Amino acid sequence: MTQDLICIRHASENDAPQISEIHETSWRLAYQGMLPHLALEKSIARRGPGWWQSQLQRSRSTLVLEMHGEIGGYATIGRNRVTKLPYHGEIYELYMKPTYQGLGLGSRLFNAARRTLESRDASNMIVWALKDNSAACRFYEGLGGRPVAEQNEKFGSELFRKIAFGWAVT
Ligand SMILES: CC(C)(COP(=O)(O)OP(=O)(O)OC[C@H]1O[C@@H](n2cnc3c(N)ncnc32)[C@H](O)[C@@H]1OP(=O)(O)O)[C@@H](O)C(=O)NCCC(=O)NCCS
């Protein structure tokens, strides 16, 4: 009997150390040289294993992709935070471990996050990505996301442009 070695499931408190490590390494890879150094390090330090553990205790809003018992990426989901945009759901974050990137696994996790939002009555959804993060923007465009809004976000003393990609009901 063959089994799918890749599973996507809700994260539990026990996953906090691995998720925290993925957050740290993938943020460094994605944002070093883009965001101000100190602001990036502060964001990373703020979200250590303890922070993730309390998040995971509080809500079922984190999905993980697991392969051979190792977590290769995570996504956090919930209600759209920008209420003036006509979207119900939002993928807040989607980060793959650097060694798991470019293998089609981020797309699988994205689709699972989208299905989970749909099962919670979020019939449409958005994802924000920094405009300078061209790899992420291409990734979301490739998955059918349409740019629907732009905003500034402050890191340290600098403003960065971010884009909301929107998806209608499937
Ligand atoms: C962005 C990210 C989630 C994509 O996941 P992934 O597993 O690497 O992507 P996949 O292998 O599923 O790629 C799917 C498509 O996205 C596009 N893509 C992914 N990474 C890309 C990159 N670095 N440059 C250009 N296109 C890219 C490709 O078009 C690919 O399509 P293809 O199958 O035609 O080649 C992942 O690379 C990641 O975690 N990056 C760092 C963190 C980040 O930027 N997260 C998003 C924050 S908003």
The ligand as a MOL file (V3000), in Angstrom:
LIG
                    3D

  0  0  0     0  0            999 V3000
M  V30 BEGIN CTAB
M  V30 COUNTS 48 50 0 0 0
M  V30 BEGIN ATOM
M  V30 1 C 6.8260 32.1920 -2.1800 0
M  V30 2 C 6.7590 30.7180 -1.7170 0
M  V30 3 C 5.6670 30.5680 -0.6680 0
M  V30 4 C 6.4170 29.8620 -2.9490 0
M  V30 5 O 6.4020 28.4930 -2.5730 0
M  V30 6 P 7.2510 27.4460 -3.4440 0
M  V30 7 O 7.0120 26.0960 -2.9060 0
M  V30 8 O 8.6530 27.9120 -3.4910 0
M  V30 9 O 6.5630 27.6390 -4.8620 0
M  V30 10 P 6.1540 26.4930 -5.8820 0
M  V30 11 O 7.3010 25.5710 -6.0950 0
M  V30 12 O 4.8440 25.9160 -5.4610 0
M  V30 13 O 5.9970 27.3690 -7.2130 0
M  V30 14 C 4.7760 27.6520 -7.8240 0
M  V30 15 C 4.9570 28.7440 -8.8500 0
M  V30 16 O 5.3460 29.9590 -8.2100 0
M  V30 17 C 6.3440 30.6170 -8.9920 0
M  V30 18 N 7.5350 30.8500 -8.1540 0
M  V30 19 C 7.8180 30.2670 -6.9820 0
M  V30 20 N 8.9830 30.7510 -6.5030 0
M  V30 21 C 9.4320 31.6270 -7.4130 0
M  V30 22 C 10.5840 32.4450 -7.4910 0
M  V30 23 N 11.5210 32.4390 -6.5360 0
M  V30 24 N 10.7270 33.2280 -8.5750 0
M  V30 25 C 9.7940 33.2350 -9.5390 0
M  V30 26 N 8.6840 32.4850 -9.5340 0
M  V30 27 C 8.5050 31.6980 -8.4670 0
M  V30 28 C 6.6600 29.7750 -10.1530 0
M  V30 29 O 6.0110 30.4020 -11.2630 0
M  V30 30 C 6.0270 28.4320 -9.8930 0
M  V30 31 O 5.3780 28.0480 -11.0480 0
M  V30 32 P 5.9500 26.8780 -12.0030 0
M  V30 33 O 5.3830 25.6170 -11.4040 0
M  V30 34 O 5.3670 27.2550 -13.2970 0
M  V30 35 O 7.4390 26.9330 -11.9370 0
M  V30 36 C 8.1080 30.2130 -1.1540 0
M  V30 37 O 9.1000 30.2580 -2.1630 0
M  V30 38 C 8.5880 31.0210 0.0340 0
M  V30 39 O 8.2870 30.6610 1.1630 0
M  V30 40 N 9.3530 32.0860 -0.2240 0
M  V30 41 C 9.9340 32.9060 0.8070 0
M  V30 42 C 8.9200 33.5690 1.6790 0
M  V30 43 C 7.8940 34.3970 0.9520 0
M  V30 44 O 8.2260 35.2520 0.1460 0
M  V30 45 N 6.6240 34.1240 1.2860 0
M  V30 46 C 5.4980 34.8770 0.7910 0
M  V30 47 C 5.2850 36.0600 1.6930 0
M  V30 48 S 3.9100 37.0080 1.1630 0
M  V30 END ATOM
M  V30 BEGIN BOND
M  V30 1 1 1 2
M  V30 2 1 2 3
M  V30 3 1 2 4
M  V30 4 1 2 36
M  V30 5 1 4 5
M  V30 6 1 5 6
M  V30 7 2 6 7
M  V30 8 1 6 8
M  V30 9 1 6 9
M  V30 10 1 9 10
M  V30 11 2 10 11
M  V30 12 1 10 12
M  V30 13 1 10 13
M  V30 14 1 13 14
M  V30 15 1 14 15
M  V30 16 1 15 16
M  V30 17 1 15 30
M  V30 18 1 16 17
M  V30 19 1 17 18
M  V30 20 1 17 28
M  V30 21 1 18 19
M  V30 22 1 18 27
M  V30 23 2 19 20
M  V30 24 1 20 21
M  V30 25 1 21 22
M  V30 26 2 21 27
M  V30 27 1 22 23
M  V30 28 2 22 24
M  V30 29 1 24 25
M  V30 30 2 25 26
M  V30 31 1 26 27
M  V30 32 1 28 29
M  V30 33 1 28 30
M  V30 34 1 30 31
M  V30 35 1 31 32
M  V30 36 2 32 33
M  V30 37 1 32 34
M  V30 38 1 32 35
M  V30 39 1 36 37
M  V30 40 1 36 38
M  V30 41 2 38 39
M  V30 42 1 38 40
M  V30 43 1 40 41
M  V30 44 1 41 42
M  V30 45 1 42 43
M  V30 46 2 43 44
M  V30 47 1 43 45
M  V30 48 1 45 46
M  V30 49 1 46 47
M  V30 50 1 47 48
M  V30 END BOND
M  V30 END CTAB
M  END
